Amino acid sequence: MERELRNRIDYTVICIGEFADRFDMHPQQAYQYLKKYGGIDFLRDSYEAEHLLSIEDAVDDLAILCRRNGGKIA
């Protein structure tokens, strides 16, 4: 159980970092944006499926989801 939690945390941190890199943001800004527009909840709730995809696909999914929830980052 502890290992799975660590994997989920690591995955979330990596996704936030890659999102920040793609959209030229500080990781803290990326976290706040993802939290505001549902991306963090999405990563938590969809981990079982999303972690099987590439990080690039996960970041694409995050960007799409956040736009649908009112985010302005393209």
ZAPA-74569 format. One line per 3 residues: number of its first residue (from 1); for each residue x, y, z of N, C-alpha, C. Coordinates in Angstrom, 3 decimals, decimal comma. Layout:
<panus>
NUM = X Y Z X Y Z X Y Z ~ ...
</panus>
This chain:
<panus>
1 = 0,824 -1,197 0,000 0,000 0,000 0,000 0,870 1,264 0,000 ~ 1,899 1,263 0,834 2,779 2,427 0,905 3,491 2,655 -0,431 ~ 3,891 1,580 -1,091 4,571 1,693 -2,381 3,638 2,284 -3,439
4 = 2,383 1,862 -3,437 1,422 2,413 -4,399 1,204 3,902 -4,158 ~ 1,103 4,290 -2,916 0,944 5,708 -2,592 2,158 6,501 -3,068 ~ 3,353 5,966 -2,842 4,585 6,638 -3,292 4,593 6,770 -4,815
7 = 4,150 5,714 -5,513 4,091 5,754 -6,978 3,116 6,831 -7,454 ~ 1,974 6,931 -6,785 0,982 7,946 -7,147 1,532 9,353 -6,924 ~ 2,194 9,545 -5,814 2,780 10,852 -5,519 3,855 11,195 -6,543
10 = 4,742 10,256 -6,812 5,802 10,485 -7,792 5,221 10,826 -9,165 ~ 4,201 10,083 -9,571 3,561 10,314 -10,862 2,955 11,716 -10,922 ~ 2,288 12,108 -9,869 1,663 13,428 -9,818 2,712 14,529 -9,897
13 = 3,793 14,374 -9,159 4,873 15,366 -9,178 5,489 15,464 -10,581 ~ 5,700 14,336 -11,217 6,264 14,332 -12,575 5,315 15,033 -13,543 ~ 4,028 14,733 -13,459 3,048 15,360 -14,353 2,993 16,872 -14,144
16 = 3,027 17,305 -12,904 3,020 18,739 -12,619 4,272 19,388 -13,216 ~ 5,414 18,758 -13,033 6,660 19,291 -13,584 6,649 19,371 -15,098 ~ 6,145 18,342 -15,738 6,080 18,346 -17,204 5,066 19,371 -17,710
19 = 3,956 19,516 -17,005 2,971 20,533 -17,350 3,616 21,918 -17,237 ~ 4,331 22,140 -16,158 5,023 23,423 -15,956 6,014 23,687 -17,079 ~ 6,787 22,684 -17,446 7,764 22,849 -18,521 7,083 23,175 -19,845
22 = 6,034 22,436 -20,154 5,372 22,637 -21,442 4,802 24,048 -21,568 ~ 4,245 24,551 -20,481 3,570 25,843 -20,535 4,389 26,972 -19,909 ~ 5,691 26,716 -19,749 6,640 27,726 -19,284 6,172 28,393 -17,988
25 = 5,915 27,537 -16,987 5,441 27,992 -15,687 6,384 27,466 -14,612 ~ 6,370 28,124 -13,467 7,033 27,577 -12,294 6,187 26,395 -11,811 ~ 6,794 25,340 -11,288 6,006 24,184 -10,820 4,908 24,558 -9,809
28 = 5,165 25,539 -8,948 4,130 25,951 -7,995 2,935 26,579 -8,715 ~ 3,214 27,372 -9,758 2,134 27,954 -10,557 1,337 26,850 -11,246 ~ 2,050 25,868 -11,785 1,380 24,751 -12,461 0,491 24,001 -11,482
31 = 0,999 23,757 -10,273 0,195 23,060 -9,263 -1,078 23,854 -8,960 ~ -0,940 25,157 -8,741 -2,105 25,985 -8,418 -3,124 25,979 -9,559 ~ -2,634 26,075 -10,784 -3,511 26,050 -11,960 -4,231 24,706 -12,045
34 = -3,481 23,626 -11,918 -4,087 22,296 -12,000 -5,082 22,062 -10,868 ~ -4,770 22,556 -9,708 -5,700 22,418 -8,583 -6,985 23,197 -8,842 ~ -6,846 24,412 -9,325 -8,008 25,276 -9,573 -8,935 24,696 -10,636
37 = -8,360 24,105 -11,679 -9,164 23,651 -12,809 -9,362 22,130 -12,871 ~ -9,130 21,456 -11,766 -9,479 20,041 -11,657 -8,422 19,043 -12,083 ~ -7,255 19,523 -12,456 -6,213 18,616 -12,920 -5,664 17,697 -11,840
40 = -5,506 18,216 -10,638 -4,974 17,393 -9,540 -5,975 16,299 -9,192 ~ -7,246 16,649 -9,117 -8,274 15,635 -8,858 -8,296 14,593 -9,968 ~ -8,142 15,054 -11,213 -8,107 14,146 -12,353 -6,952 13,154 -12,230
43 = -5,776 13,646 -11,878 -4,630 12,743 -11,718 -4,881 11,718 -10,615 ~ -5,469 12,166 -9,525 -5,771 11,257 -8,421 -6,818 10,222 -8,836 ~ -7,900 10,698 -9,433 -9,020 9,816 -9,751 -8,759 8,907 -10,951
46 = -7,887 9,327 -11,854 -7,649 8,571 -13,087 -6,278 7,912 -13,130 ~ -5,632 7,822 -11,997 -4,271 7,278 -11,956 -4,173 5,912 -12,622 ~ -5,107 5,036 -12,329 -5,026 3,655 -12,841 -4,901 3,615 -14,358
49 = -5,593 4,489 -15,049 -5,514 4,521 -16,514 -4,398 5,439 -16,998 ~ -4,297 6,618 -16,407 -3,358 7,615 -16,910 -1,899 7,202 -16,765 ~ -1,547 6,500 -15,708 -0,130 6,169 -15,530 0,353 5,144 -16,549
52 = -0,569 4,546 -17,276 -0,193 3,610 -18,337 0,155 4,334 -19,637 ~ -0,219 5,595 -19,724 0,063 6,405 -20,905 1,410 7,102 -20,754 ~ 1,858 7,695 -21,835 3,088 8,495 -21,748 2,791 9,754 -20,938
55 = 3,839 10,338 -20,399 3,686 11,589 -19,663 3,162 12,677 -20,599 ~ 3,606 12,673 -21,846 3,127 13,657 -22,818 1,621 13,540 -23,005 ~ 1,105 12,306 -23,090 -0,341 12,108 -23,217 -1,064 12,577 -21,963
58 = -0,491 12,316 -20,815 -1,107 12,760 -19,559 -1,174 14,285 -19,502 ~ -0,116 14,954 -19,933 -0,107 16,423 -19,940 -1,134 16,937 -20,949 ~ -1,246 16,283 -22,103 -2,286 16,652 -23,068 -3,664 16,547 -22,423
61 = -3,910 15,435 -21,736 -5,201 15,225 -21,075 -5,459 16,285 -20,010 ~ -4,434 16,633 -19,252 -4,577 17,682 -18,239 -4,944 19,018 -18,878 ~ -4,274 19,352 -19,962 -4,543 20,630 -20,635 -5,978 20,667 -21,154
64 = -6,431 19,574 -21,752 -7,800 19,503 -22,267 -8,806 19,651 -21,126 ~ -8,596 18,901 -20,067 -9,508 18,939 -18,926 -9,580 20,338 -18,318 ~ -8,432 20,956 -18,118 -8,415 22,283 -17,505 -9,102 23,313 -18,399
67 = -8,911 23,225 -19,710 -9,612 24,131 -20,631 -11,122 23,946 -20,515 ~ -11,553 22,708 -20,433 -13,003 22,433 -20,286 -13,548 23,002 -18,985 ~ -12,679 23,117 -17,977 -13,102 23,632 -16,678 -12,820 25,122 -16,500
70 = -12,524 25,806 -17,606 -12,362 27,255 -17,540 -10,946 27,771 -17,606 ~ -9,959 26,890 -17,647 -8,569 27,313 -17,740 -8,272 27,930 -19,092 ~ -7,347 28,845 -19,130 -7,032 29,583 -20,355 -5,720 29,171 -21,014
73 = -4,962 28,301 -20,381 -3,687 27,881 -20,963 -3,964 26,936 -22,119 ~ -3,350 27,229 -23,248 -3,541 26,383 -24,429 -2,452 25,379 -24,427
</panus>
